[in-house]
Amino acid sequence: MSPEEFVKPSEIAKALPHGNLEPVFDNVWYVQGQVKMPMLMPAKISRTMTVIRNPGKNELTLVNSMRLGEPGIKELEALGKITNVIRVGGFHGRDDAFYRQSHQARVFAIRGQTYSRKMETPENTDDGFMQPDVWVETVTDLPIENCELKIIRSSSPPEALLILKQDGGILVTGDSLQNTPAPDKFVNLPMKIMMKKFGFWKEYNVGPGWLQFGKPSRQDVRSILDLSFEHVIPGHGKPVIDNAKEKYRPAIEGELKGCHE
């Protein structure tokens, strides 16, 4: 399937409940909302989308894209033109197809990531329900200036972290670094119980699900501390403002249960 080919309507995910866009830094916003997990049980959890504006071109780049309802789309469009979508999380990407078809946004994904509606991700990217417009190999492939990209290829599928070089360094993550000290209104009861059992309800946490299913190497996870950043906007949870590296250090240097050596 070519990037330009039409994605079947059945593959365009519906909008789910979400909050309002919140400013974090100059030309950076985030919004929290709900996602339904592809499980037999009714599994709904919380997620976060980051919006980055290029003020020179008045263009928006969505990281960890989340389909918003009509009022949310209008609020988003008021910030600028929805131009790019970047997938950093290997287990994310649910709503990338929506923004490609609704706003003709260019979709960027890390090479090796697959678009799937199932819990188990096919190893062959050709088996996905869509392909990105751009397979990302290095930071030079990205549509954002003044940024850095770290790709953790020991994770399967690969996981990336995006570092915006402003305000001391802003790290935008998918599933790798999370900040969920307690369930919010977007998490339903079964998942509140299940995720507590697996250690999700912690602040400044390395994603337990990512460690278990992605199985990155400990060395690669700990190399996150080599990056220069003061803040984190995670794919799950609220932003961590100021001194974020030190706040995450205990978890990153900890057991990292599920990692490869």
Secondary structure in CASP SS format (residue, H / E / C, confidence):
PFRMAT SS
TARGET T0000
AUTHOR 0000-0000-0000
METHOD secondary structure of the structure
MODEL  1
M C 1.00
S C 1.00
P C 1.00
E C 1.00
E C 1.00
F C 1.00
V C 1.00
K C 1.00
P H 1.00
S H 1.00
E H 1.00
I C 1.00
A C 1.00
K C 1.00
A C 1.00
L C 1.00
P C 1.00
H E 1.00
G C 1.00
N C 1.00
L C 1.00
E E 1.00
P E 1.00
V E 1.00
F E 1.00
D C 1.00
N C 1.00
V E 1.00
W E 1.00
Y E 1.00
V E 1.00
Q E 1.00
G E 1.00
Q E 1.00
V E 1.00
K E 1.00
M C 1.00
P C 1.00
M C 1.00
L C 1.00
M C 1.00
P C 1.00
A C 1.00
K E 1.00
I E 1.00
S E 1.00
R E 1.00
T E 1.00
M E 1.00
T E 1.00
V E 1.00
I E 1.00
R E 1.00
N E 1.00
P C 1.00
G C 1.00
K C 1.00
N C 1.00
E E 1.00
L E 1.00
T E 1.00
L E 1.00
V E 1.00
N C 1.00
S C 1.00
M C 1.00
R C 1.00
L C 1.00
G C 1.00
E H 1.00
P H 1.00
G H 1.00
I H 1.00
K H 1.00
E H 1.00
L H 1.00
E H 1.00
A C 1.00
L C 1.00
G C 1.00
K E 1.00
I E 1.00
T E 1.00
N E 1.00
V E 1.00
I E 1.00
R E 1.00
V C 1.00
G C 1.00
G C 1.00
F C 1.00
H C 1.00
G C 1.00
R C 1.00
D C 1.00
D H 1.00
A H 1.00
F H 1.00
Y H 1.00
R H 1.00
Q H 1.00
S H 1.00
H H 1.00
Q C 1.00
A C 1.00
R E 1.00
V E 1.00
F E 1.00
A E 1.00
I E 1.00
R C 1.00
G C 1.00
Q C 1.00
T C 1.00
Y C 1.00
S C 1.00
R C 1.00
K C 1.00
M C 1.00
E C 1.00
T C 1.00
P C 1.00
E C 1.00
N C 1.00
T H 1.00
D H 1.00
D H 1.00
G C 1.00
F C 1.00
M C 1.00
Q C 1.00
P C 1.00
D C 1.00
V E 1.00
W E 1.00
V E 1.00
E C 1.00
T C 1.00
V H 1.00
T H 1.00
D H 1.00
L C 1.00
P C 1.00
I C 1.00
E C 1.00
N C 1.00
C E 1.00
E E 1.00
L E 1.00
K E 1.00
I E 1.00
I E 1.00
R C 1.00
S C 1.00
S C 1.00
S C 1.00
P C 1.00
P C 1.00
E E 1.00
A E 1.00
L E 1.00
L E 1.00
I E 1.00
L E 1.00
K C 1.00
Q C 1.00
D C 1.00
G C 1.00
G C 1.00
I E 1.00
L E 1.00
V E 1.00
T E 1.00
G C 1.00
D C 1.00
S C 1.00
L E 1.00
Q E 1.00
N E 1.00
T E 1.00
P C 1.00
A C 1.00
P C 1.00
D C 1.00
K C 1.00
F C 1.00
V C 1.00
N C 1.00
L H 1.00
P H 1.00
M H 1.00
K H 1.00
I H 1.00
M H 1.00
M H 1.00
K H 1.00
K H 1.00
F C 1.00
G C 1.00
F C 1.00
W C 1.00
K E 1.00
E E 1.00
Y E 1.00
N E 1.00
V E 1.00
G C 1.00
P H 1.00
G H 1.00
W H 1.00
L H 1.00
Q H 1.00
F H 1.00
G H 1.00
K C 1.00
P C 1.00
S E 1.00
R H 1.00
Q H 1.00
D H 1.00
V H 1.00
R H 1.00
S H 1.00
I H 1.00
L H 1.00
D H 1.00
L C 1.00
S C 1.00
F C 1.00
E C 1.00
H E 1.00
V E 1.00
I E 1.00
P C 1.00
G C 1.00
H C 1.00
G E 1.00
K C 1.00
P C 1.00
V E 1.00
I C 1.00
D C 1.00
N C 1.00
A H 1.00
K H 1.00
E H 1.00
K H 1.00
Y H 1.00
R H 1.00
P H 1.00
A H 1.00
I H 1.00
E C 1.00
G C 1.00
E C 1.00
L C 1.00
K C 1.00
G C 1.00
C C 1.00
H E 1.00
E C 1.00
END
